[in-house]
Amino acid sequence: MAVASKERIRDTRPVNPRIKSLKDTFRRLKKNKSALVGFYVLLFFFVVSIFGALDANYGLTGISSNATSLSEKLESPSAAHWFGTDHLGRDIFIRILHGMYITLGVGFAATFLAGLVGVPLGILAGYYGGWFDTIVMRIMDVLLAFPGILLALAIVSVLGGSTINVTIAIAIGAIPQFARIVRGSTLTTKKLEYVDAIRALGARDGKIIFQHILPNIMSPIIVNTTLFIATAILTAAGLSFLGLGVQPPTPEWGAMLNDGRNYMYQAGHITLFPGMMIVIVVLAFNLFGDGLRDALDPKMRK
């Protein structure tokens, strides 16, 4: 009897709505095959990038990404060099392995910085409105008037080409995107009845914003973050390809494309494999981001 009563009590316990919503999101996400493919591809790349970061000083493979061997230059893929060698005899597979954490790191760091600035600006502008909203949004409009790659080119031209400067340039161009999405969600959420009830109970603005509004607008923020990482990776690769991004001999994928563009007909594998890696990573982020957007969309719950 005591055991039965305990089971009855356990079954009647209220379920945390956020935990239930999270479980529902994972369940819907698992039904999306393309999103799962993107997730597993990204998981594989993350693990490999960790290995590449640990092996950056060639402590594990015993091969440096910048080790040259002119006697082996422009060799096709083989058992000795899986992805072949470039015009300086450097192993392309090792360079891609070492450059993976640089490429992904720039994408994640730029997105994090953009969200760190854009989300607070957007939520404060949407919540308070008035002159602060007008000033912030007009600044965002000015930044949005420039195409992302052109704005990044201008910033990098002023700051100089380096991994840190490329990350800052891409982040500045992405701030308006985060700010506008968060502002729109905040404008909708702050009009809901529960926000008025909390305010009537004497809650301060800080508590309302960070404990009640922000948790309820996380879905568009998460989706936008996932999708923008792919854009950041493409932008970083484009800047490096133009010679304004990560500088040689750093094995960044866009820089590797730039190194091999003069040998495309003679040794196409130099540009084939870095380009293929960029396509796979960007496609995986887009597939996962689209699936995540569908899973978090309340209209898709049925």
Secondary structure, DSSP 8 states (H G I E B T S, - for coil): -HHHHHHHHHHTS---HHHHHHHHHHHHHHH-HHHHHHHHHHHHHHHHHHHHHHTTTSSSSS--TT---GGGTT--S-SSSTT-B-TT--BHHHHHHHHHHHHHHHHHHHHHHHHHHHHHHHHHHHHH-HHHHHHHHHHHHHHHTS-HHHHHHHHHHHH-SSHHHHHHHHHHHHHHHHHHHHHHHHHHHTTSHHHHHHHHTT--HHHIIIIIIGGGGHHHHHHHHHHHHHHHHHHHHHHHHTTSSS-TTS--HHHHHHHHGGGTTT-THHHHHHHHHHHHHHHHHHHHHHHHHHHH-GGG--
